[in-house]
Amino acid sequence: MAIIDLININYCYGAGTPFEKQALRNVSLSVAPGDYIGIIGHTGSGKSTLIRHFNGLLRPNSGHVLINGKDIWAKPSLIRSIRFQIGLVFQYPETQIFEDTVAADVSYGPRNMGLSKEGIDLRVHDALQFVGLDDSYLGRNPFRLSGGEMRRVAIAGVIAMKPQALILDEPTAGLDPEGRHMILEQIERFRRESGTAVILVSHSMEDIAEHAKHVIVLDQGRIALSGTTTAIFNQAEQLVHLGLDIPQITKVLLELKKKGYPVNTGATTIDDAEQEIMHLFEKGG
């Protein structure tokens, strides 16, 4: 069974006012356990509006949001419990931090789930380990940490709830390449080890190409493209038409193809691209 099902979701900001804007138009999608889905689209395409429907932060004007097969708006009193199951990490997640110590901040979710002290402590320890922080951080003030460390604390606070799906809105924005790589590798490891589905919203085509297994492309509130990562990046010209960039690797392979070389332009990692180019040499290209 899918964790999340969105069925014909429509959402409009400022309905009935001069500022009315249709943000989502008949959006349907499913998220299964262990999925790694990338969501891309130009600014204003509806990405942030979409992910706020996954855990009930926004209520659709029409359509249905199902979590584990149940319509979450059929009984709105249960929305709070949904937010323990579907974890959402906003852009610049360090702004979600509000407690005086790392331990208090990471344990906030588990405490509100009614767990025992032993259960809470274990979850806090495990979550910090997942994001690369040891127990020496427990008593530290999160606001005195580096930007990258603060971000990892914020992500640990969501991971500590052991959500069935982890949704991340530009989690690496503003980080240097090393920081970006570290956080994305930790998220991937968490997905593999826990079976949690990951939905990554990002403007970085390289991050999406390297990590996501399936990609959804939004345009003007609609799903313009949806498919495997390789299939989506094989449609490079369509992505450019939709106002999106493409990975540098894809650009190199496209240039080779234009020159008549038989390469697969859907390669999504440096290793894949290297293999494509090596095949050319093996064939005497």
N, C-alpha and C positions, 0 to 999 in steps of 0.2 A: 504493500500500500504506500502511496505517496505521502510524504510528510506534509507538503503544501500543494494545494490545488487552487489556482485562480481561474474562475470561469466567467468569461465575458465581463471583465471589470471595466467600468466607466467611472471617471472622477473628474469633477469640474470645480475649479476654484472660483469663488465669487459668483456663484450661479444667480442669475436674475439681476445682476448689477452691471454697470458699464465696464467693469473690470473683469468680466467673466472670461475664463480661460479653460478650455477643455484640455486636461492634462493627460488623461488616459482614455483610450478608445478601444473597447472590446478586446481587452488583453486576457489571454488564456495561457496558462503554463502550469507545469508540474515540477516538483522537486522531490527526488527520491533519496533515501538514505545513502550517504557516501558520495552523492553528486558533488562536482565542482563546476559551478556555472559562473561564467563571466557575463556581466551586463555592460554593454557599451552603447554610446550614443552621444551626439553633440550636446552642448549645453542647452537645457530647456527641452530635451527630448522626452522627459518623464521618468528618468531613472530613480531619482530620490523619492518621487511621489510613489512609484511602484513599490519600492522596498518597504515603505511605511505602511503598506497594506498587509504585508506578510505577518505582522504581529499585532495588528489592530490599532496602530497609531492613527491611521486614517480609515474612515468607513466609506466604502464605495457608494456612489450614487445609485448604481445598479450593478448586478452581478453577485457572485458568491466567493467567499474566501473560506476554504476548507482546510482545517488542520487535522491530520490523521482521520480524514473522512467526515469530520463534523464542521458544520457551518458555524463559524465563531460568532456571527452576529445574530444567530437564532436565540442565543442566551447571552446578552452583553455582560452579565455579571461574571462570566467566566473569562473575560478578556485578560484580567490580571494574571491568571494562571498561564495563559497562552504566552505571555512575555517571558516566562521562565523557560518555555520550550523552544521559543524562537528568539535567539539572541541577536541584538542589533548593535553594531558598533558604528557610531557616526563618524563623519569626516572630522579630523582632528580630535580623536577620541579622548585625548587628555583633558578636554573640556568637560568630560563626564565625571572627572574625579572631584570629590567634595569632602572626603574624610581627612582626618589629621594624620593618620598612619596608613601605610600600605596594607597592613593586616585588616584594618577596619574597612578600607575601601573595597578590597577584593572579597571580603566576607559579607558585604552588604546583601548581595543577592541570595546566597545560601541561608543567611539569617532569616530573611523574609520568606524563605521556603519552609521554615519551621524545622530545620534539621537540628540534630543534637550538636553540642559543642565539639564532640570528637569528630562528627561528620563534617562540620564546618571547617575545623582545623585541617582535616585531610584534604578537603577540596581546595582550600587556600594554598596549601603546600604544593599540591599537584599542579594547580593552575600556574603558580609562579614558576615551577620547574618547566612547564611547557613553553613559557615565554622567555626562558633563559635567565631567570632571576632566582637566587637562592634565599634561604630563610633569613639571611642577614639583613634583608630589606624589610622584614615584617614591621619593625618598630620605627622605620624611617618616615619622615614627612614626604609624601609624594610630590609636593610642590617644590621641593629642593632637589629633585632628581633632574637628570638631563632630559631633554625633550623626547629622545628615543626611549628612555627608561619609563617616563610617564606614560607614553603610548602603550608600552608593554604591560604596565600595571592596569591600564584601562581595559585592555583586551583580556587580561587575566580575570578581571572582575566579571566579564561575560562568560568566559570559559568555565569559571568556577560553578556556574549554574548547570553545567553539562547539558547545554541545549541540544535539541535534535537537529537544528539548523543554525548556522552561524552566518550572519549577514554583515558584510563589511563595506562601508561606503568610503572609498578612497582612503584606505587605512595607511598608505605610505606617502600621502601628500606631504610635501615639505621635508622629507627625509633624504639624506644623502644615499648614494647607491648601496653602500654597505648596510645601512639601517634598513633600507627597503628589502634587500635580499634576506636579511636576518628575519624580519617579521614574516615575510611570505613563506620562507622555509619552515618557520615554526607553525604557521597556520596549516601548511600542507602536512606536516607531521601529525598535528592534532587530528586532522581529517582522517588520515590513514589509520591512526591508532584507536580512534574513538568511533569511527563510522559516521561521524557528524557530517551532514551536508554543508557545503560552503558556497555562498553566493557572494561573488566579488564584483563590486562596481568600481571601475577604474577608467581614467583617461589614458593610462599607460598601455598601449597596445602590446609592448614587450612583456609586461607582467601578465596580461590576459593570455597571450600566445604561449607563454612558458608554463603557466599553471592551470588554467581552466581546461576542462575536458569538453565542455559544451558552451556555446556562446549565443547570447540573445542580443540582437541589435534593435534598439528603439529609435524611432523617428516620428516626431510630432505625435507622441503618445501611443503609437502603434508598434507592434512587433514587425519590423521590416524584414529581418532575417533571423533564422534560428537553425542551428545545426552543430555538428562537431566543430571543434576549433579549427581543424585542418580544412574542413569544407568551407567555413566562413572566410578564412584568410585566403582561400583559393579564389574568392570573389573580390579581389583587391580593388578592381575598378569600381564595383558597386559601392564598396565602403568609402572610397574617395568621393563618389557622387553624393553620398549621404553626409559629407562633411567631416569624415573621420580620417585620421592618419592610419598608416599601416606600419608594422614593424620594419625596422631597418633591414632585417634579414629578408623579409618579403620583397622589399624594394630591390635588393641586390639580385634576387632570383628572377624578378620580373624583367630586369634589364638583360639578364642572361637569356631569358626566353625570347625577348624582343630581337635579340641578335641571332636567334635560330637554334639555341641550345635546348635540348629536351629535358628540362628540369621541372620538378614538382614545385610550383610556387606556393603550395600550402604548407611547406615545412615551417614549423613554429618554434624551433629551438636552434641554437648555434650548432649543436651536434647533428641535427637533421639536415641543416643546410650544408654542413661540411660533408656529410655522406653524399648529398646530391652532387656537389662539386667533384668529389673524389670519383664518383661514377663516370663523370664526364672524362676524366683523365684515363680511367680504366678502359673506356670505350674509344680512347684516342681523340676525344673532343677537344 
